[in-house]
């Protein structure tokens, strides 16, 4: 399902749940707060009866099915997600801190999928990574969210 406001409006007769995150990002050098969905493109819809009406609501692409009926997410999972909410936003576990010497993979940008070693943490959410490029080891400065720890 597409989670935009129009679709939430068409599903107003159902109880819906769209867990949101709260993230701080930089845009044009300024810190901004954005609230993307935890599961982009999906809503949880509690349907007692008449699921076919939800299926054919304007803007709904499809329901996730379990055979001939919509898939049911156990209440315990929804409760777990809700228990992580603070002020209406889901707080995910913080990743362990980055340390120089860790093996990392670039996950975005033109160097995506390159593997290297974290050389240093820089100010303003930046990192310095050593990558094997152009026949040698090159220092590349990247956004902190452009890498992930591997191994």
QUIMO-V867566 format. One line per field, one symbol per residue. ss: DSSP state (H for helix, E for strand, C for the rest). A space follows every 10 residues. Layout:
ss=???
This chain:
ss=CCCCHHHHHH CCCCEEECCE ECEEEEECCE EEEECCECCC CCCEEECCCC HHHHHCCCCC CCCCEECCEE CCCCHHHHHH HHHCEECCEE CCCCCCCCCC CCEEEECCCC CCCCEEEEEE EECCCEEEEE EEECCEEEEE EEEHHHEEEC C
